Amino acid sequence: SVTFHTQSVIDGTATVEITFGPDESVPSTPGSLVATPVNYQTISLTWAPSNDNVGVAGYNIFRAVAPATPVQVETATSASYTDTTGLTQETTYTYQVQAYDSAGNVSGLSNTASATTPILDTEAPSVPGLSATPKFGSPAKTTLSWTPSSDNVGVVSYTIYRNGAAVITVSGTTTSYTDRLKKGTNTYYVRAFDAAGNFAQSSSVSVQN
């Protein structure tokens, strides 16, 4: 509550005394909570920030293994949070968030958001088979082609190397790349990567320019 008191002084100037009561206004409820799995032990949370008449001090984070009701596990000072505490692979977690201000007023709970952690992937993709088809001219080039790799989860990218240095990374659905040859011997190999960073390397092929 706010109390105004007006008092006149001799020269007619008015003074105003303002007395502020306790902050009893609750923050608005956070909205649009989204939970996104990053890896088998990390889930990222984002939500629409709350508003408050004085200011939002932070957010309470609630979590549970589905289908249980979430309970508070952590706090955050902004409208995002990365959960890395005690998560296990192939588990579905549900979340809610709640805003609070410095006076201890709390909002309602946000919508519920769920995310399932992936498996702990330690299996590398199969080895791609690499071949090179040179085309000599100005400039000299070679087209590298490889057989697609398979993986227990999925191949996400291929990286092409020339003389031990990475040249380019292409998507996991790409199976060819044309490179401009350097003078001398150009030795190539390709690595197939999955989302966990496991990779398999092809045999090397060399093209002389």
N, C-alpha and C positions, 0 to 999 in steps of 0.2 A: 504494500500500500504506500501511497505518497500523500503527505500532508503539507498543504501550502499555508503560510502565515504571512500576512502583509502588515507592515508597520510604517507609518508616516513619520518623518523627522521634520525639524523646524523649517528647512528650506524647501519642503514639499517633496523631496526625493523619497521614493518608496523603496523599502528593502523587502526582499522576499526570502523567507527561510523555508527550505525544503527538507523534509525528513523522509528518508527512504525506509520502507519496511522490508521484511525478508522477501527474497526472490522465491515465489511460489509458482512461477510459470514453467511448464515442462517443455522440453524441446519437441519439435515435430518428429514424427516417426520416420526412421530411415526407410528408403524405398529402393526398389530395383536391385536387390541383392543378387549377385551372380557368383557362383563358385566354379572355379576352373582347375582341373587337375594339371599339375606341372610335371610331376614324376611320381614314383611310387611312394614318396614320403613328403610331398609338398602339394598344397592346394592354395590357390590364390583367390582372395575374396575382394570384390569391389561393390560399392553401393552408392546411391544418391545421398549426398550429405544432408544432415538435419539442420534446421534453423532454430534459434532461441532468442528471446528478448534481450538477454545479456551476452550470451555466447556459449557455443557447445564446447565442453571441455574434453570430451572423448567419447569412446564407444565401448560398450561391453560386447564381447564376442562369445556366442553360445555355440556349442558343438555337441553332437552325439553320433554314435553309430546307428544308422537307420535300422529299424524305424523308431527308435527311442526318442523321447523328447529332449531337445538340446538343453544343456546346462552350461553355465558360464565357465569358460576356461582361460580367457585372456582379455586384455583391453587394448585399444588402439587409439591413437591421437588424430588420425586422419581417416578419410573414407575409403580405406583399403587396408588389407592385412594379408600376410603370407603365413599360412599355418604349416609349421614344420615340426610340431611337437607330438611325438608318439604315433604318427600315422603308419599304417601298414599297407602292404600291397593288396590289390583286389578287394578293397573295402569301400563301402559307400558311407560317406559322412554327410550329415545334414547340419545346416548352420542357420542362425538368426543373429541379428545385431540390434543393439539398443543404445540410443544416445543419452548422455548425461551432461549436466552443466556443473559449474563449480559449487552450486548450492546443494548439490545432491539430488536434484530433480531428474527423473528418468522418463524417457519416452516410452511409447508402446514398442512392441517387438516388430521387427521387419518381417517381410515375407520369408518363407523357408526356402533355402537353396541347397541342392544336393550335388555331390561330385563323387565319382568313383576313382580311386587311385589305380593306375595300371599295374601290371605285374613287374617285378624286378627282372629286367631283361638283361641277361648275360650272354645270350646266344648271338653270335655274329652271322651276318648274311652269308649266303653261298658265294664262292669265288667267281667273279665275272671273267669271261673269256675275251681277251682283247686282240684286235687285229688293226693294222694300219695300211691305208691305201694312199701312197704319195702321189702328188701331181706336181711335176717340176715345171716351173715357168717363172714368171716375174709378177708376184713373188711365188716362191715354192711353198706348197702347202701339203698337209697330209690329213686325211679323214680317218679319225679313230672310231672304231665301232666295237661294241662289246655286247656279249650276251647278258640279258637281264639277270640280276641276282634275285634270289628268293630269301625270305626271312620269316621267322616265327611270328613277328609282329608286323613288320613292313619296312621296306627300303625307302628311305626319305631322300637320299641324295647320292650322287657320285662326284668324286673329286678327281680331276685329271692332273697328273704330275708329269713334268718334263725335266729330265736330268735331276730328279730328286726334289724339285720345287713345285709347289702347287700352282697350276695355271688358272683353273676355273672350277667352280662347283656348280653342277647342274641338278635338276630335279630327279627324283627317283624314277620317273617315267621316261627319262631321256636315255638313249642308248647310242648316241654318236656325237662327235664334236670334230670340227675342222680347225686345225691349228696351223699357224704360219711357222714354217721351219726356220730354225737358226742355222748359221753356217757350222758345218762339222756334223758331229753325231748327235742326233736327237733321240734320247731314250725315254719311252713313255711307260707308265703303268696307271691303272685306275683303281680307286678304292670305293667300295660300296659301303654306305653308312646307314645304320638304323637310327631311330629317334633317341636311343640310349647312348649313342656314340660308339657302339660296337661296329667294327669294320672288317672287311675282307679285301685283300689286295690281289689284283690280277698278276699274271706273269708279265714281264717286260717285253716290249718290242722296240727295235731301234730302226731309225731311218737316217741315212747319210745324205747330207745336202752339200 
